[in-house]
Amino acid sequence: MKPIYQCSWLIPFVMLLTPMLIGMGLIIFPAATKKLRRMWVFPSVLLLSIVMVFSTDLFIQQINKSSIYQYVWSWTISNDFYLEFGYLIDPLTSILTILITTVGILVLIYSDSYMYHDQGYLRFFAYISFFNTSMLGLVTSSNLIQIYIFWELVGMCSYLLIGFWFTRPIASNACQKAFVTNRVGDFGLLLGILGLYWITGSFDFRDLFEIFNNLIYDNQINFLFVTLCTFLLFSGAIAKSAQFPLHVWLPDAMEGPTPISALIHAATMVAAGIFLVARLLPLFVVVPYIMNLIALIGIITVLLGATFALAQKDIKRSLAYSTMSQLGYMMLALGIGSYRAALFHLITHAYSKALLFLGSGSIIHSMEAVVGYSPDKSQNLALMGGLTKHVPITKISFLLGTLSLCGIPPFACFWSKDEILNDSWLYLPIVAIIACFTAGLTAFYMFRVYLLTFEGHLNVHFQNYSGKQNSTFYSISVWGKEGSKLVKKRMGLLALLTMNNNERTSFFWKKTYQLKGTLRKITWRFITIKRFGTKSIFSYPHESDNTMLFPMGILVLFTLFIGTIGIPFNQEGTDLDILSKLLTPSFLNFLHYNAQNAVDWYEFVTNAIFSVSIAFFGIFIASYLYKPVYSSLKSLKFFNSIAKNGPKRVFFDNIINMIYDWSNNRGYIDFFYAIFFTESIRRLAKLSHFFDQRVIDGITNGVGVTSFFLGESIKYVGGGRISSYLLLYLFYVLIFLFIYYFYYFGNFFNFIF
C-alpha cells in the first residue's frame, strides 16, 4: 500500500505532459503538429486514464484500509517561517480525483468530435489538459498556500476556456466578467489564509485544525477576528461555486465551448468551492455564525437559481442556473452539518449535469446544421421542438439526466437530494420548505427545457411580453410536421409558421424553403459564399456521431447506478453503504462525525414520498403548460377563456409578466451591479480625474505660470544702469526699516500705555 501512496505526487502532474508536448510540437514541427492535430486526443485520454486507474486504486485502498496518507517536502525554512509543499490522500481527495478523471476522460473523447472543425483544436486540448492538472493539484494539496496556487491556476484556465472564441465580443466579455467576479472572492480567500496563519502560525491542515480548535475552546483569541477570517475564506468558495451574490459570472460563462460547460461548469471547477468548504469544515464548525451564514447563502442560491431558470430561452443558460441551484443545495448541506449528503450530491449531480450539458452540445451540434453557426439560434429554445425522431439517442440520454435532476427514483440525484431535504427538516422547517419548493421548481424548469427541445412541433409556454394585448403563449419550431395545419397569424413577438404542403415560411428568416421527402434543404439568404456566388446549404437535423454519443452513454450508466454508493438502507448484518464507510475515519474526527445508521424500507419510503410527489407535481405542471400542440390547438381555449374574463385576465397577465421579467432579467441583480458598482466606479474615476486635472495639475501648472509671468515682469525692470539698481535697493531698505521701526515702536507704546 505504501508505494502506491508514495507515488501519489504524480496525480496532478501526469496531465501536464500534454500541453508541454503540444507546445514543443508547435515550436519544432508546426506543420506536422497542425496536420496531425487529431492524434493529440490519444495522449490526452491515455494520460488521464492512467491517473483514473491510479485514483481508483487509491479509492479502493481508502475504503478497505480507512487510512490517510500525507507526504510533504520542506520548501522554505527560517527561524520565524516555514513552508512545506506536499500531497494529501484522504476520503475527500479520493472522491474528487475519481470524479475529475472520469468526467474529464469522457469530455475529452466528446471534444474530439465536437471541436474537430475548430481552428483552435490544439489550443483547446492544451488548455483543458492544463485545467485537469490544476484541478487535480487543488484536491491533493496538503496546505492552504498550495491550495491557493492551484486555485488561481484553475481560475486562469477557466478564463482561457470561457474566452476560447475570443474574437466574439460576447465571449471575451464573459471571460472578463468571470475573471473580475472571481478576483473578489479570491482576494478574500487570500486575506483569510493570511489571517489564519497569523492566528495559528501554520498553513498545514492538520496543525491548523488542531491549533485553531484548541484556541477556540480555550477562548484565547478574539472571536470577532476569527469570524472575519473564516468569512473571508468562505468568500472564495462563494465566487468559485457561483453562490449568491457572486453568481453572476456563471450564466455568461456558457459562451465557452459546450464540453467546457460539462467539465468545469458542472462537475469540477464550480465544485472547487464546495471542496474548499468541505476541507475547511473543521474550522467553520466551531464558528456557529459562519455555519449559519453558509446555510443561508446556500438556501438563497437554491431559490434564486431555480427562479432564474424558469423562463430562460438559451438551453445552456437554463442548465447553468440549474447548476447554480444544485450547488446551493450542497452548500446548504454543508452549512447544516450534513457533510455526507453534500459530498453525495456533489457526486450524483456532477455526472447527471455533465450528461445534460453533453446532451445540449449534441442538440446544438444538430441545430447548427439547420441555422448555421449562430449561438443565438442554435441554442435558442424557441427554435427547437420536434427533435425526437431526429436525435433519438440524445433525447433518451437527456430525458434520463432530466429525471435524475428532478429527483425521480431510482436515478442518482434522487438519493442525494432526498437526504439533503430530510436533513434540512431537522435544521429549520422554513429552510426545508424553501428547499422542497425549489425541488418542485427544478422538476418544472427541467421538463420545460426537455419538452421545448424534443416534444411536439409547438411548445406551449408563457411569454406574455410587456403586458401587450396580443401576446402569445407559443414557441415555434423551424421544422415540424409536414402538412400540419397551423394558425397563420402573428401573436406578439413570436409568430407561427405559415406553410403549404410544399413550402414553409419562418418569421425569423422571412424566407421560403422547399421540403423534399424526408430531407429538408434550407437556403439561408444571409450566408453567401461570394467567391462562388452561391448560397450555403444546411441539411436536416441529425444525430451526433458515435464519438459524441459514447461518452453520453457512459454518463447514462453513471446516472443510473452511481446513487447506489450512498443508498441509506441495508440488510441486517451487512456493512453500511460505501460512502459512509469511506467518510467515517480521518479528518471527520474534528467534525465529531458519526456514520449514518441504516434505515429500514418503511422509514425510507415515508421520507421519500413527499419529495417525489413535489417533483411529479412540477413535472405535471410543465407537461400541461408545455405539452405538444398539433392541429387543433385545444389548449389555447383555456388561455382564451382566462383572457375573456377581465379581473382574472389582469391578474393572470400580471403574474406571468412578473415571473417572466424576474427570470429573464436575472432578478435584476446584474442591473443593480451595473448601476451600483460599474456606474459608481466610473463616476468616482471621473471625479478623481477632475481632481487630478483641475486641482493637482492646476496647482503645479499655476506655480509654473506664475513664475513665468514674474520672470517676464522682472526682466523689464533690469535696464543695465547701476543708478537704477541702487535706487531700487534703497527703496527696499527703506520699506524694511519702516516695517521694523513701526513694529518696535508699536510694541513700546503698547507697553507704556
C-alpha angles and dihedrals in degrees: 000000000000097000089054091055092044090058093050091100086077092066098086097035104049092078090051088078092072100061089040093054092044091051093048091047092052090050100043103027106016097159096047093043092054094043093051094037096134091063089071092073090069098061089043093054093039095052094045089047089055089052090048093053091047091047091049090054090051090048091055090047089053092053096046102037101028092212139138126223126196128175125182139181124208110249104170126011128181138139094271104024139037132174128193129191123201146114135275126209114195136133094280092051092047093053094049096045091053090048095048095046098045095047090040094056093049092048091050092052091046092048093056090071099029094054097034096111095040118109090219094060095124093042090052094055092045091053096045093048091051089049091054089051091052094046094049089048090052096054094045095048117126100201142029097255091054090047090052093051093052090039089062092044090054089051091049092051090048089052091052094046097045089052093041091125091047094163088074108082093214091056094047090049090049094054091047090051091050091047096050095043093050091047088065092056094039092054089052090048091053092050090049092051091051091047092052091049089052089053101042106018092227140090096192114106098227095048091040094054095045097046093043094050092047091051091049094048092047091046092231099140136058106268093207091056091047090052091050093050094049091047090053089052090051091050089068090057091046091060099039095047094042097244123165124306097017095047097101095098098060102073091046089050087071087084087085122087114294095243087060090054089052093049110035102018097046112025114014126015097038087048089059091082091052089048092051093051091046091049093048096038091111086065096045096045092067091052105068095188091059093048090052090047091051090052091046094050089046096053092045090052091047092056098039094048091052095047093047090054095055099089106017114141096199113080094212093048089052089054091045092057088045088055090050091052094048091048085055089057090054092048090048090053091051091047093054091046097254094138096162095049092050094053091042091054090045089059099043095043093049094059095040095047092044087055091051093049093048088048090052088050090055090050092049090047089055094044091054088062087064107034100024126236101328119127091199089063106026092053098038113113090204089068095049134080136109094046094132098097093042101048104022097156092049089047093054092046092048091048093053091049089049093051090050094051090047089058099247115157137273092023122103104257092051093071096047100038092047089054091052091050092050092049091048090059088059091050104047129335095221090055090050092050091053091046092051092046089052090051087061091048089051091056090047100051095039092054089044088060092045095049095044090050105043113011130081128332100271118039114207113222140141116269105149099166118208093335094284119169096235098045118139139225093208138105121195140217126221090220126026140141119338115244095012114156105227132173111273102212137091120248117193117306094334119067131195120242118263115214149157125202092278105030141044132195124201122198089218092069101011087217130129118226134180131248115215113184113294094337123079124196117193121199107204112202094202094065114062130164098220095192092066098026092232134119128245117258122210124195131225119283110281140183119268121255125266093263089065096037096051095066089046090054092051091049089051088059090049090049091052100044111019090086090069091077090071106030103145100214126074139170118265114275095023128109124261120270120290095256093054091047089051096048099042100089135039127037090003087081085077088055094050084234120183123196114253113257117237115256128212126245095259094055092045095049091047091054094044100049094073097050093044091049090054090050092050090048090055090048091050093052092048092047092051096047097039101033117137116273118206127173103321101050089203094162089064088071090068092057092042091054089053092047092054093057107080105212093034091049093052092047092046093048092048093051093048093046092049094050093044095047093046092051099038092048092046093241089304088275093125090051090050091051091046092054102034100040109017097041093039091052091047092051091047089050091050091048091049090048091050092048092047094046100040104030110026096032089036093059092046094046091043092056090049094048092046091051090049094053093044090052092048091050096046094048090066091055092063107078098162095252116127093207090060092050091050092049091051091047092052090048091056091046092052091050091050093049091047092053092045097050092042090055093044097047091040091059090044092055092046089053092051098045 
